[in-house]
Amino acid sequence: MKKTLLTTLFIATILTGCAGTPKNTADLVNTWTVSAIDGYTQPVDALTIKPQLQINKNLNVSYSGCNTLTGEIRITAQDLTTKNLASTQKMCIQNEQATVDGFVKQMLTGPSKFLVNNNTLILSSDNHTVTFKRAEKK
């Protein structure tokens, strides 16, 4: 009886410890191109140059839209946020570009849930979702 109780407690302790473990971040490391906002490809389709999000192995992030964003990603078991996110403050000529930049900044400021599935990265909050596609290697 004692052996069964100890084994059960040991397994419960291990499972509880794993529940707080952050998601695998290796899948995030890549260059991602914005493809949709809230499931819609417009305003992204209106852009002549699609903005890119680059995440390196140290989880440093940079975003190249009309405004440039740079910072460090923080991952918890539940969320993605950025630390020290810096942004340029350019006035974007294209309204679509300003819209896309605003949504990406909102997702990076977080907290946002994230999912990497094959060639797709999805960042989502309670109100919005930004979808990225893995950039093609040249």
Salt bridges, closest charged atoms under 4 A:
ASP38 OD2 - HIS128 ND1 2.75
ASP79 OD1 - LYS113 NZ 2.85
